[in-house]
Amino acid sequence: MGEIQDFFLCDACNNKDFNLVYNFSLRFHTVNFSDDLIYDKLIDERYQCTKCKKTFTKKEIEEGLSELKRRRKKR
């Protein structure tokens, strides 16, 4: 058997190319022992289809790749 390569495809337009998009934010909250705010720095990664601009999380892509593996094993 030769090699087979399956791609994760955008479910809106079937494109296989994506760009990484970052979002940077700070989340502020209080603590019981102080009136001061503390914060957490958050960086969100999303992957954007280069054709239709729909975005996917890393988890959604991993689930899509797992589905490709399951379908290939059934054949």
Long-range contacts (C-beta under 8 A, 24 or more apart in sequence): 4-72, 6-68, 6-72, 8-61, 8-64, 8-65, 8-68, 10-49, 10-51, 10-52, 10-54, 10-56, 11-54, 12-49, 12-52, 12-54, 13-49, 13-51, 13-52, 13-54, 15-49, 15-50, 15-51, 15-52, 17-49, 17-50, 17-51, 18-47, 18-48, 18-49, 18-50, 18-56, 19-47, 19-48, 19-50, 20-45, 20-46, 20-47, 20-48, 21-45, 21-46, 21-47, 21-48, 21-55, 22-46
